[in-house]
């Protein structure tokens, strides 16, 4: 049974090591969050077996929310069958977004929804 907990992760710092993956799975298994949210990047593959953070969440019946800052990130999230997408436009301030990759939140959301 899942809890009412939802957890947000910064991808590059949370899953950059094997211990990060172990911690992520521990959280999924023992805390049973309803949803997890990832950004920067939102989709990450395990080095050893190629499973994604999306697949691992779904194995524990946890919804996966991808926060994206560009159309290419949105396409990657859709390819990995995320449950929801948060669009963060370039005006949101940093987090590795470069203007040439992103657009304003409203413009990005409009493009992603198509």
C-alpha positions as CSV (number, residue, x, y, z in Angstrom):
1,X,0.0,0.0,0.0
2,X,1.4,3.4,-0.9
3,X,1.6,6.3,1.4
4,X,0.5,9.9,0.7
5,X,4.2,10.8,0.3
6,X,5.6,12.3,-2.9
7,X,9.3,12.9,-3.3
8,X,11.3,15.1,-5.6
9,X,14.8,14.3,-6.8
10,X,17.5,16.2,-8.6
11,X,18.6,13.4,-11.0
12,X,22.3,14.0,-11.5
13,X,23.0,14.2,-7.7
14,X,20.6,11.5,-6.6
15,X,21.4,8.7,-9.0
16,X,25.0,9.4,-10.0
17,X,26.4,6.5,-7.9
18,X,25.5,2.8,-7.3
19,X,24.6,3.8,-3.7
20,X,22.2,6.4,-5.1
21,X,20.3,3.7,-6.9
22,X,20.3,1.5,-3.8
23,X,18.9,4.5,-1.7
24,X,16.3,5.2,-4.4
25,X,15.1,1.6,-4.4
26,X,15.1,1.5,-0.6
27,X,12.8,4.6,-0.5
28,X,10.5,3.0,-3.1
29,X,10.3,-0.3,-1.2
30,X,10.1,0.9,2.4
31,X,8.3,4.3,2.1
32,X,6.0,3.5,-0.8
33,X,5.5,7.0,-2.1
34,X,2.5,7.7,-4.4
35,X,4.8,9.6,-6.7
36,X,8.4,10.5,-7.4
37,X,9.5,13.5,-9.4
38,X,12.8,13.9,-11.2
39,X,14.6,16.8,-12.9
40,X,18.1,17.5,-14.2
41,X,17.8,15.0,-15.8
42,X,14.5,13.4,-15.3
43,X,15.3,10.1,-17.1
44,X,18.3,8.1,-15.9
45,X,19.5,4.6,-16.9
46,X,21.3,2.3,-14.5
47,X,24.8,1.6,-15.7
48,X,24.7,-2.1,-14.8
49,X,21.4,-3.3,-16.3
50,X,20.0,-0.4,-18.3
51,X,16.8,-0.1,-16.2
52,X,15.5,3.4,-15.9
53,X,14.4,5.3,-12.8
54,X,10.9,5.3,-14.4
55,X,10.9,1.4,-14.6
56,X,12.1,1.1,-11.0
57,X,9.3,3.4,-9.8
58,X,6.7,1.5,-11.7
59,X,8.0,-1.8,-10.3
60,X,6.9,-0.5,-6.9
61,X,3.6,0.9,-8.2
62,X,4.8,4.5,-7.8
63,X,3.8,7.2,-10.3
64,X,6.6,8.9,-12.1
65,X,6.6,12.7,-12.8
66,X,9.3,14.0,-15.1
67,X,10.1,17.7,-14.9
68,X,11.4,18.9,-18.3
69,X,12.9,22.1,-19.7
70,X,12.9,21.3,-23.4
71,X,11.0,19.4,-26.1
72,X,13.8,16.9,-26.4
73,X,13.6,16.1,-22.6
74,X,9.8,15.8,-23.0
75,X,10.1,13.4,-25.9
76,X,12.5,11.3,-23.8
77,X,10.1,11.3,-20.9
78,X,7.2,10.2,-23.1
79,X,9.3,7.5,-24.6
80,X,9.9,6.1,-21.1
81,X,6.2,6.2,-20.3
82,X,6.2,8.6,-17.4
83,X,2.9,9.2,-15.7
84,X,3.0,13.0,-15.9
85,X,5.2,15.8,-17.1
86,X,6.0,19.2,-15.5
87,X,7.1,21.8,-17.9
88,X,9.7,24.3,-16.6
89,X,10.4,27.2,-18.9
90,X,13.7,28.9,-19.2
91,X,12.5,31.8,-17.1
92,X,12.3,29.6,-14.1
93,X,15.9,30.3,-13.3
94,X,18.8,28.1,-13.9
95,X,19.1,24.4,-13.0
96,X,21.3,23.8,-16.0
97,X,18.8,25.1,-18.6
98,X,20.2,27.0,-21.5
99,X,18.0,29.4,-23.4
100,X,18.7,27.6,-26.7
101,X,17.3,24.4,-25.3
102,X,14.2,25.8,-23.6
103,X,11.5,28.3,-24.1
104,X,9.0,30.0,-21.7
105,X,6.8,27.7,-19.6
106,X,3.7,28.5,-21.5
107,X,5.3,28.0,-24.9
108,X,6.9,24.7,-23.8
109,X,3.7,23.4,-22.2
110,X,1.9,24.2,-25.4
111,X,4.4,22.3,-27.5
112,X,4.5,19.3,-25.1
113,X,0.7,19.0,-25.0
114,X,0.5,18.4,-28.8
